[in-house]
Amino acid sequence: MKVKSLSSKETSHLAAVLGSEITKTKSLVVLGLVGDLGAGKTTFTKSLVKALGSKKKVTSPTFLIMRKFVLKNKRNVYHIDAYRVTAHDLAHLGVKEILKSPNIVVVEWADKVKHLLPKGTIWINLRHGKKENERYLTFNRR
């Protein structure tokens, strides 16, 4: 499915809608975000984590690599930034174990570690449009 967003507010709304759907499931959910710098990956993630019920401020974990958010329902959300790491690095951080539990895992720059992500990952490709705030989001499950 391909969606056009004309603003960061619209991108945030799309993430919130997806977040409300994710809250209905109790199984592992993995989102692989792909896109150039400034395409909206972190904006999308901030709104998604907020929609899932976290009160914590979401910032890009570029230098921390991974952040964990514990929701009211005791479910964990992991926000991973794979820009500076390899799948091998993530394996050392325990990502394989995280992917075995009913967590919600959001991976920015997921294409860099795609062979680590499980079948059924929801891939979200964010691309710049022609206008300054225009974005195209493509959603695939594979």
Secondary structure by P-SEA (a helix, b strand, c coil): cbbbbccaaaaaaaaaaaaaaaaacccbbbbbbbbcccccaaaaaaaaaaaacccccccccccccbbbbbccccbbbbbbbcccccaaaaaaaaaaaaaaccbbbbbccccccccccccccbbbbbbbcccccbbbbbbbcc
